[in-house]
Amino acid sequence: MGLFTLDKEPEVSPAPPAIPGATVADLVTGPPRVVYGSTALTEVKRLLRAELSGALPVIDLDRVLVGIVTEHDLVLRAYSEDKPVTALLARDVMTTHPHGVRLDDSIETLIRKMDRYGLRWVPVVDEQRRVVGLVSLGDIAQRADGDPGLRGVLAHVASRRSFWDRLWQ
């Protein structure tokens, strides 16, 4: 009589409807603010507030994507470290090996990736994995306002039960 079970297989969501011709480039508004792994976590927090963003890509000196710091990372990882928060760097709390997309990927590909991995932000990279943009669920929602096909896809993704919903019974 536990509160959750792990014996159920995760639900697999049916494929969202296609959006003909739309690409990630249609959603990207410009280069995102980025940070290095050596950026102090206090600076990351300040930038997230200033940019009104929930995520910042983490890059190396060649602008290659090495991670992403999200609000989730700040809340859960920063406070679970044995160091004071003021002593932490972006690399200490970032999600490594983040899923990325390219400008020429379809919005359907982007949404499938977000749906499959439970992502709210996805870095946009070029062929060398250099960061050229960042796409959020909010960007998709803004575009969906004038696009009935995209609204359907967004509704499909939003209607999925979360990981936690599947565990808690």
Secondary structure, DSSP 8 states (H G I E B T S, - for coil): --SB-S-S-----------TT-BGGGT--S----EETTSBHHHHHHHHHHHT-SEEEEE-TT-BEEEEEEHHIIIIIGGGSSS-GGG-BHHHH-EES---B-TTSBHHHHHHHHHHHT-SEEEEE-TT-BEEEEEEHHHHHHHHTT-HHHHHHHHHHHHS--HHHHHB-
